[in-house]
Amino acid sequence: MSPLASDTKTRKKSWREKIAGYPRLPEVKPIPERMQVRNGEGTILIPSPKEVEEAMRRVPEGRLATVMGISEQLAHDHGATIGCTVTTAIFASMAAQAAAEDRQAGDRAPTPYWRTLKADGQLNLRYPGGLDELMQRLESEGHTVVQRGRRYFVEDFRRKLV
C-alpha cells in the first residue's frame, strides 16, 4: 500500500468534508407516524448541511437566528410542513466547527455561527470557542448576554431575529 493510500484511510475528515458528505439531502418525506401526534400529518424536510450553513451565513451582524427558525424557513422554502430541528441543530454545529477550521486556515469571513441560538435564545456552548468567545462576539455586535442558572441567553433575542 502506498503511503498516500494509508494516509487517506487514517486521516480524520475535516468538518468541511463532513458537510459535503450528504449528497442525498435535502429530502422531503412524509412525517413519520411517531411524530404525527405532535406535528400532525404532512411532510418533513431533512435539510442538507450546506443549506443550513448558508442560512447561518445570511444572518447579518447585529441580528440573530435560532435553529428552530432556520428549520422552519428551510421547510417553507422546500414546501414542507415542518423541518427536522434535530438534523438542523446537528448541521448547525457542523457548520460552526467548519467555520472554526476555516478561520484557522486564514478565512477572514467564516460562517457567523455565534449568531445562531437555540430556540429559547440560549447560547450553544458546544460551538467553538465556548462561552467566552460566544459572549465576546455577541456583545461586540450589540447584544447583551445574561445568565439564568447555569445557562446563558441573549436578552430580548426575539426582537433581533432575522
PyMOL commands that set and color helices and strands:
alter all, ss='L'
color gray80, all
select helices_A, chain A and resi 3-10+15-19+33-39+49-57+67-78+85-104+113-115+130-140+157-160
alter helices_A, ss='H'
color red, helices_A
select strands_A, chain A and resi 27-30+43-46+65-66+82-83+116-117+145-148+151-154
alter strands_A, ss='S'
color yellow, strands_A
deselect
rebuild
show_as cartoon
